[in-house]
């Protein structure tokens, strides 16, 4: 592979490159475009430009159309993030409560006795039976769990964490109800997936009467979307590698089951149980207004029959 040889380009030179590739500046002027590029990295904008490509590095589109898509995606992402946040908080609360309930007789740090709530069974293909993992493997897992929660504790700077350790100088770990506020969605999802079946089934029922394995799948999908938004990635045309071919999604024949729409279906179904009165009007209005103006992008969004009014079947108020 050769070396990367592209040199630095000024804002005006970046505009010139876009113009040479067929991007027009009749609505947003070149000077206005330079101002935009001084606030939004050209590389970030290029992710929105690519969707309008008619052949390699060739376009026939107004720059204003690209910025319109960028602004839609930013607003869309912020609304989706808010919805995911509600799910994350509720899911975390329910799982932590259930683990604490199971370990209450062991004191405030009983959760570190992972044998009380983790599933350490493993399938033996020779005997065709489930067996408990070897003692050494369980010990390794316990040590790894403690290491992970210490990592979260050390890197957190919240005042209540510092106050806790100032007050209880002999402690090295946080009680789970405090720890739950600093561990991330990835960690809490992993804890759910590793918990015993009775815990999984209880949480799955509370969040929507799902099968426990289906909920684990849905949560992994939501976690991925959350990470994209948290790192300012492009969300509106996101595609999963694998299909979300689970019951919640497959009943909607008009959606691409690898698209962001598939995850929105999952998010909304879970939100129905967490916040039944959640108002989807802003999201619905945003989507319908944008795609009614840009119908050529509807399929890329994930609605395969090209009818943006189908969103009414998902965002039921």
N, C-alpha and C positions, 0 to 999 in steps of 0.2 A: 504494500500500500504506500502511496506517495505521501508527501508532506502537505500540510495545510498552509497555503500561501496567500490567503486573502488578507489584505491590509486594512487598516483603520479607515473608515469613511466618515466624513462630517455629515451633519444632518441634511445639508443641501445635496451632498453626493448620494446619500441614501434615497432621497426623493428622486434624484435623477435616475438612479438604477431602476426604481419602480416605474418611472415614466417610460424608460426604454423597454420595459417588459410589458407595456400596454395598460398600466394603471393610470387613470385620468384624474385630473385635479380641477374640474370645472365647478364643483360645488364647494369642496374644501380646497382652498388655494394652496399653492406650494409653500408659501410662507406659513400658513396655518398648519400645514402638514409637518413642517420642520418643528414648530412649537409642540405639536403632539408627540413627535419622536423624541423630543427633549424630556418628556415625562413618561413615555411608554417605550420601553426597549424595542428596537426594530425587530429583534429576534422573536419577541413575544408576538408582535403584530404579524410577523411572517406566518405564524401558525394559523392565523385567521385568513390570510391571503391565499394560502395553498388550496383551500376548498374551491376557489374560483378559477383555478388553473384550467386552461383549454388545451394547452400542450406544454411541454417542458419549459418552465419559466416564461410562459406567455399568457397574458391576461387581456380581458376586455371589460374592465369594471371601473367604476368610480371609487376613489379612495374613501369617499363618504360611506359607501356601502360596507366596506371592510370595518370601518370604525363603528358603524351601526351594529354589526354583528358582534364586535368586541364588547360594546356596551351592553348588549343583550345578554351575552354570556356571563359578564361580571354580575349583573343584577340577578340573573337566573341562578348563578352559583351561590350568591349570598342567601337567597331564599331557601335553596336546597340545604345549605349548611345549617340554617336555623332549624329546619325540620329534623335533620339528622341529630342535631344537638339535643333536641327533646327526647329522641329515641335513646341516645347514648346515656343521658342522665337517668331515665327511667330504667333502662336495662341494667345499668350499673347498680342502681339502688336496690332493685329486686334481687340481683345475684348476691350482692354483699350481705343483704339482710338474711337471705337463705343460708349462706355459709356461716354467718354469725349465730344464727338460730341452731345450727347443727353443732357448733363448737362452743356454745355458751358456758358449758360446765368446765371448760379448760381455761377460762379466764380471757383477758383482753387480747392475748396473743395466741389463742387456741387455733386460729386459722393457719398458723405455721405448721401445725400437725396435719399435714396434707392428707394423711391416711383417712382422716375424718370426712373429707369431701372430694378428694380426687379419685378417679377411676384408674386403678393400677392393674387392671386385668389385661391379659394379652392372649391372643388366640394361638393355640398350639396346633399346627397343621398335622402333626403326627398322631396326636390323641383325638384331634377334632373337638377339643374342649377349650374353654377359657380357663386360664390359670393366672394366679397372682404373680406379678413380676418378681424377679429375684431381689433379695434384700439390698444388694449393692446398687442395683438399678434404681430402687426406690430412694435410697440414700442420696444418690447422685441427683435425682430429681428434686429432692428436698433442698439440697445445697444450691442448686441452680435457681430454684424459686426464691430462696432467701437473697441470693446474689442480685436477682432482678429487682426485687422490691427495695433493696439497699441502693441500687443504681438510681431508681426513681427518687428515693428519699434524698440522696446526696445532691442531685442536680436541681432539686426544687428549692425555690427561694421564698416561698409563701411565708408570711409572718407567723401564721399559726403553727407551722412546722418548727420554725426557729424557737418560738415561745415554748412549744412542747418540750423540746430537748433542753432548753434552759431551765425549765421547771423540774423535769425528770432526768437528772444528769446521769443516772445509772442505766438508763434505757438506751438501746441501740436500734430498736425497731418501733414503728408506729402501730397503734391499734388499727384494725382494718377499717373502721369507720372514718378515720383520718386519712389513712393510706388511699382509700377509694377516691379521694379528691385530687390525688396527684398521679395516679396510674392512668395510662391512656386507653383509648378504645381497643387498640390492638392487644394489650395485656389483659383487659377484662374479657375480651372475646375468647382469648386463649384459655383463660380460667374456666369459662363456660364449657368450652369444647373438651376440656380435660376433667370436668366434674363428673360425678357419678350420675347414672341415668335418672335417678329420682329428682335430682336438682334440675337437670336439663328439662325434664318433662314438666316440672312445676313452672319454670320460667317460660317455657314455650306456650303453656296453657294461658298464663297471665298476659302474655304479649299478643295473643291472637288465636289461641287454640290450635297452634301449629304442631306438626310432628317435630320432635327435638332436632333431628338431623336436618330438616328443612330450615328451621330457624338458624342453625349454625351456618348453613349455606347463605341465607339471606344476610346475616350479620357480616359475613366476610365480604359480600358484595357492597354493603353499605359502608364498611370500613374503607374499602378501596376508593369509593367515591369521596368519602370524607377526606382522605389523604390528598386526593387530586385537588380538591377545593382549598384545603389548608396550605397547599404549596402553589396556589395561583395557577393551576393547570387549566387547560381548555376542557370544558365539561360538556357543552351542548351536543357535540357529535362523538362523544366517547363510545368506544366499542370494547366489550369484554372479549377475551380470547375464547372462552367457552360460553355456551348458551345458558341462560337462566331458565332452563326447562323444568321449572317447578310449578305446582298447581296455581299459585297466585298469578303467574305470568302467562301460562299457556292458554288460559281462558280468553285472553285478549288476542284475537286472531289478526288484528290490524297493526300490531307492534312488532318490531324487530327485537327478538329476545336476547340480543347481545348489546342492545343500545341503552342509553341513559334512561329512556322511557321505561324499560323493564324494571329498573331499580326504583324509579318513581312509584310504580305500582306497588312494590314491596314496602317502600317508606310509608305510603299513604295507608296501606292495610294495617301496618303496625300502629301508626298514629291514631287510627280509629279507636284503638283500645286504650291508648295513653291519653289522648286529648280529643274526645269525640266532637267537640265544638270548634276544632281548628278551622280557621278561615283560609280557604284556598283561592279566594277571589283575586288577590294580587298576582299569584302565580298564573292562574288561568288567563287573566287579562294580558299579562306580559307575553305569554306564549302565543295566544291567538292574534294579538295585534302584530307581533313581529312576523309570524309566518303567513298571515294574510297579506302582508306587504312583500314577503319573500317566499312565495310558494315553491320555488325551485329548490329550497333547502329542506322542505318538510320530510322527504324520504331519508335524508342524511340524519335528521333529528331522531328518526326511529319509527315514524308513522308510515308504514309501507304502502298504504292505499292512497296517500296523498291528501287525505281529508283531515285538516287540522281540527275540525269540529269534533273529531273522535275524542279529543282531550276531555270533552264533557263527560264521557263515560268513565274516565279515570278520576278526574277532579270533581267528584260529586259533593256538593255542599249540603 
